[in-house]
Structures are given as C-alpha cells and as structure tokens.
Amino acid sequence: MNALILTCLGLPLLGFLLIFISEANEKKIAFISYWCSHALGLSIIILLSLWGIAGFPNHEYQWLTLYETHDYSFPLLFYLDRISAVYLFCTWAIFSIIVKYCRYYLHREAGYKRFFLTIFSFVFGLNLVILSGSIDILFAGWEIVGIASFLLIAFYRHRMQPIRNSLRAYTIYRFCDIGLLLGSLMSHLLFHESQHFSQLVDLFNNPAMPPASYGSLWLISTLILIAASGKSAQFPFCFWLPRAMEGPTPSSAIFYGALSVHLGVFLLLRTIPIWSYNYVTRWSVFNIGLLTVIFASISEKTQPNIKGKIAYGSITQVGFMFMELALGLETLVLFHFLGNAFLRCYQLLVSPSIVVHLLRVEGATDSDFYIQSKASFIAA
C-alpha cells in the first residue's frame, strides 16, 4: 500500500515532466496524458482494493524526514482513510474524463501544452492534499492547487478580463492561505508532535481535559474556517468563483465545479476534532453555510450565462455541506460531495453543446440570437 500511495503522487508529477520535455505536439501530449491518467486510475483502484481487503483501516505512512532539529521534525507523512479514499477516487474519475474531453476540445488551441501542464500540476497538488498526513503536507499541496487555479483562470492571457479575475481569485486565495498558515503554526504550538491527522481524535477523547484552552481552540478553529471558506467560495467570499469561469470550460469543470471548490469541505473534515469541540465554532460553520445558501440561491437567478448559474449552484451545494458538517453528518457530506462533483462536471462539459443547440433552434428571433450568442461567448 505504501508504494501505491507514492505511485498515486508520482504519476501526475511524471506526466507533468514528460509533457514539459516533449515537443508542442498535440498527439504526443494527448498520448502521454491518456496513459498517465489510466496508470493513475489503475494505481488508485489497486490501492483502494487492498485497503478494502485489509478492512478499511486508517493507514499512516511516513516516507522520509525532510528536516529535523532537537524540537521539530518535518516528515513526509501520508494518511489514507475513508475521507481520502472518496476524494481520491473522485479526483481520478473526473481527471480522466477531463483529459479525454480536452484532447478534442482544445484541438489547435495555442496553449494546448500549457493547459495540460497546469492540469497535471493541479492533480499532483490535489492528491498531495488528499493523502497528506499532517497539516504541513496539506499546506504544500494547497499552495500548488492555488497556483494552478490562478494560471488556468488567466489561460486566455491576451484578454484583460481573465487577467483581472485571476488576480482577484489569487488575492482571495492569498488572504485565506494566511489563515491556514497561522493555523498550522498554532497546531505546532498547541499540539507539538501530535498535529498528525491520525492523532487529532485521540487528543480530544477526554471532554474534561482539552489539549488547549478554549480561547486557543477557538482561534485556531477560526483560522481554519477562514481558509476553508475562501477555498470553497463561501460567504463572504462567494463572488470570486463565477469570475473564475473565465478559463476554458474543462478547467472550470475540474476546478470550480467538481474538485477545487470542495477542498474547504475536505479541510473541515480533516480538522473536525478541533473545530467541532467548541459549539460556538459549530454554530459559525452552520451560519456561514446558511448565509451562502441564501446569497448564492438568489444570485443564481440573476446570472446571464450558463457558467455563472452552475457556479452559484455549486456554491449553494457546498454551503449545504457546511451545514451538514456543523450537524455532525460526515458520511452524508461524502455522498453529497460525490453527487455534486459529478453533476457539476457534467453540466459544465455539456454547456457549450447546449448553447450551440439553442443557437440552432428554428424560429429564434434576432434578439434571442443575440442573447444566446453572448451567452455562448461567455460560456466558451
């Protein structure tokens, strides 16, 4: 299992390197992407099969130690449980669909190679987040995902609007990443060597003796909640996600419809022993989800294009997931995540075809044609 965990991380990185050194030839890039995605899928299926045969244990694996002093060590630590298993399978399934879709959708696109390089770097960072065994490793993958998001929003860099929206999204990412960075620092100060995800539950087993003061736990929970809200475009950070749809449709499907938008939920699932210990923080998570649902539901009805409607629809569902987490329904959140991720990916991938179909409907008036043409341009 340990070798397969490393393989799941290494194959996206290998695909990135092979595409990077290859010529800007669509057939070669498509060939590398096709086989790397299939090899990644085979590794994940074998890994999850062996994990199931072993009885679905919480498996922790320390590969090596990057840095160590007398009072601090930074190990490369990986962790596999039901949360990472669900996210890992969903990542591979959607990534494989996007790779096959992009081989034709981006045909003769000037940034064909650049797009696949960014997609593979995103999957590497996402797998690093999913399989991380500590908040330090999670933060490293979190940053890779943020950089890849910024590059794909600004994919059409010859236009001013994508550049503006990418900078806007990147600014939100930077602000919220400060919360995760400070939360990581506080976890080291409060929990010392017990900041591993596998050890968090044991720290909070005794309700009468918390591992830190209530004020400290409230502060670290707030920092984690800020990071999760920003990454998942929850209130008050809802506005950046529809603007992130400036990138190509496949990137919108894999990033903001299916996977990246759910990373805030993943962070809350991973750190649930910390923030769920205090009922004030639980109430805050519930209120953020509720406000997001109300705001995004109203905003969705005012969007003039398909991508904007799907973006706010996805934000609404993530808001429901926040509410479910606050109520302690972790298993329901995992099923909700799978359903929403696959649905939003499907909706975004078929949206260009739907717009084209609307443009070809017989009997459309000139004004209808103009509105639909504008929607087609925005959605593309």
N, C-alpha and C positions, 0 to 999 in steps of 0.2 A: 504493500500500500504506500509506503514511503516513497518508493521510486516512481509510482504512478502520480503522486502528488507533485513531485518535481517535474514530471513529464507534462502535466497539465499547465504548469507555469512556463516550462521551457519551449513548448511548441509554438505558442503565439510569438514569443521572442525570436525563435528560429525563423518563423515566417516573415517577421519584420526584417531580419538581417538578410534573408535570401532575396526579398523584394528590393531591399536597399542596394544590394550589389549587382542586381540584374539590370539589364537594359530596359528602357522605357517601351517595352513591347507588350501589348495587351495580352497576347496569347501566353507568353511566359508568366506574366503576373497572375493571370487567371488560373494557370496550371498550378503555380505554387500555392495560391490561395485555396484552391479546391482541395488539394491533397493535404495541406496543413489543417484545414478545418475538419476533414474526415479523420485524420490521425488524432486530432484533439477529441473528436467525438468518441472514437474507439477507446482512447485512454480513459475518458470520463465514465463511459459505460462499464468498462472493466473495473475501474476504481469503485464505483457505486455498487457493482455486483459483489465484489469481495467484501466491501463494507457491510452489505446486507447479509452475506453468508456468515460473517463474524458476529452478527446480532445487533447491528446498528450501534456500535459503541461510540462514545466521544473520544476520538483518536487525536492525540497530540504528538507532533514530531518536531524535534529540534535538529536542524540540519547542521549548522555551524554557528560560531560566535564571531560576529563582525568586530566587536570592540568590547574590551573588558578592563575594568580598574578594580581597586580594592572594594569599592562600594557600589559599582554599577556595571552591568553587562548588557550588551545588545545582541541577543541571539536571533538568528533567522528561524522563527518559530511558526509552525503551521498547525492548523486545527480543523478537523473535519467532524461535523455533527449534522443534525437534520437540517439546520438553517443553511449551512454552507452547501449541503448536498442539493437542496432545492434550487438555490441560486446558481450553483454550478451547472446543473442540468439545463436550466432555463437559458443561461448565457450561451452554452454551446448550441442549443437548438435554434435560437434566434440568430446567433452569429452565422451559422451555416446557411440559414435562409437568406440573410443579407448578402453573404458572399456570392451565392448563386444568382441573386437578383442583380447585384451590381455588375456582374460580368457582362450583362446586356444593357442595363440601364445607363451605365456610364461609357458606353461604347463611343470612341472618338472624342471623349472628353479630355481637355487639355491637362487636367490634374488627375488623370487616372491612377498613375503610380502614387502620387501624393495621398490620394484618398485611401488606398489600400494600406499604405504605411501607417496612416493615422488610425485606421480601424484596428490593425493588429496591435499597435501600441495601446489602444484603448482596452482591448480584450486582455492583454497582459496585465495592465493595471487593475482591471476589474477582477480577474482571477486572483491577483495578489491580495486585493481587499477581501474577497470571499474566503480564501484559505488562510488568512492571517490569524496567527495565534496570540497576538498581542496588539495593543493599540499603536505601537511604534510601526510595525509592519503594515497595519491598516492605513496609517497616515501616509506611508510611502506610496502605496497603490492609489490612495485617494488623490494625491497630487498628480500622478500620471493620468488618471481619468480626467481631472480638471484641465490639464494642458491639452489633452486630445480633444476635449469638448471645445475649447477655445479655437483650436485650429480648424475644426470642422464647421463651426458657425461662420468663420471667416474664409470658408473654402473659395467662394467667389470673391476674391480679394480685389478684383478690378472695379467692384461696385462699392459705393460709400456706405450703404445701409448695412450690409453684412459686417463690415468692419466696426461700425458703431455698436451693433448689437452684440458682437463678440466681446468687445471691450466692456460693455455693460454687464454681460454674464460673468466675465472674468473678474470684474470688480466685486460682484456679489460672492463669487467663489472665494476670493482672497479674504473678504471680511469674515465669512463663515469658517474658513480654514483656520483663522486665528483662534476661534472657539475650540476647534478640535485640537490644535497645537497646545493651547493652555490647558485643556482638559487632559491631554496626555501628560503634560508636566505635573499637573496636580495628582494624577494617578500614581506617578512615581513617588511623589512626596507623601501621599497618604498610605499607599498600599505597599510601597517598597518593592520587594521581589514578587509580590503576589498580584501584579497587574495583568497576568495572563488571563485570557478569557475563560480557560478551563478552571481557574481558581476563584473567579469572582463569586460564584454561587456559594462556595464554602465560607467566604468572608462574611456573608450576610445570613448565615444559618441561625444565628442567635439574635432574636429581635431585641433582647435586653441589653446586648453589648455590641453596638455598631462599630465597624472598624475605624470610624472617624466621627467627629462632631456633626450634628445636624446642619450647622451652618456650612461646613466644608462640603458635605454631601450635596447640599442644595446648590452650592456654587458650581461644583463640577457637573452636576446634572443640568444646570442652566447652560453651561458652555457646550455640552454635548447636544442639547436641544437646539441651540443656535446653529451648530454645524449641520445637524440633520434637517432642520427647516430650510436652510439655504440650499442644500444639495437637492432636496426634493421639492423645491419651489413652493413651500408652504407659507402661510401668512406670517409676516408681511412681505415675503419675497416672491409673491406669485407672478409678478409682472415680467420677469426675465424669460420664463420658459417659452411663451408664444413667440417672442422675438428671436429665440434660438432656432426657430424653424427656418431661418434664412439659409441654412446649409442644405445640401442635397437631401432629397426625400429619404434615401436609405439611412443616412446618418440621423435624421430625425426619428426614424423608426427604431433604431437600435439604441440611441442615446435617450431622447426625451420622451419617447412613447413607451419603451419597454424596460430598459435596464438602468441607465444612469439616474433616472428620476426616482428609482426605488432604493437608491443607496442610503438615503436618510432613514428609511424604514429598516434597512439592514443594520445600520449603526445603532438604532434604538433596540433592535432585537439582541444585538451583541452585548449591549451595556444595560440590559433591563434590570439586573440586580441592583445597579447603582441608582438609577433614576426612579425605579418603582418603589424603593424603600421609603420614600417621602411622599405622602399623599398630596402635598402641595404641588410637587412636580408632576405627578399623575394628572392632577386637575389642569395643569398648564398644557400638557400634551393633548388632553381631550379638548380644551378650548381652542388651541391652535388648529386642530383638525376640524372642529366645528366652524370656526370663522373662515377657514379655507374653503370648506364645502359651500357655505353661503355665498362667499365672494366669487368663487370660480363658477358656480352654477349660474349666477346672474351674468357674469362676464361672457360665458359661453354663448349665451343667446344673442349677444351683440356682435359676434365676430363675423366679418365679411368673407372669410375664406375657410376652406376645409381644414387646413393645418391648425389654424387658431382654435377652431372648435374642438379638434382632437386633443390639442394641448391642454385646454382648460378641462376637458373631460378627464384626462389622465390626472391632472392636479386634484380634481374632485375625488377621484377614487383613492388617491394617496392620502387625502385628508380623512377619508373613512378609515383607512388603515391606521392612522394615528389614533383615531378614536377607539378602534378595536384594541390597539396596544394598551391604551390607558385603562381599558376594562379588563385587561389580562387575557385576551383571546389570541394568544400567539399562534396557535395552529390554524385558526381561521385566517389570520393575516397571511400565512404562507400560501394557502389556497387562493386567497384574494389576489395576492401578488402574481401567481401563475396565470390566473384568468385575465387580469388586467394587462399584463405584459404581452401575452399572445394576441389579445384583442386589439390593442393599440398598434402593435406592429403590423397586423393585418390591415387595419384601417388606413394607416399611413402608406403602406405599399400599394394599395389599390386606389388611393385617392387620385393620382394622375389619370388613371384609366376612367374613373367615374367622371372627372371633369371633361375629358375628351368625349365621352359618351354624351354628356349634356350639351356639348357644343354641336354635336351632330344630330340632335333631336329635331325632327321635322316640325316646322311651324313655329320655330322660335323667332321672336321679334328682334328687331335691331337692338333695342335696349337690353333684352335678355342676353343677346350675343355679346354685347359689350361687358356686361356684368360677369358673365361666365368666363369670358376671355381674361378679364382682370383676375378673377379667382384662379384660373389656370396658371397664369404667370406667377402669382404669389405662391401657389401650392407647389409649383415645379422648382 
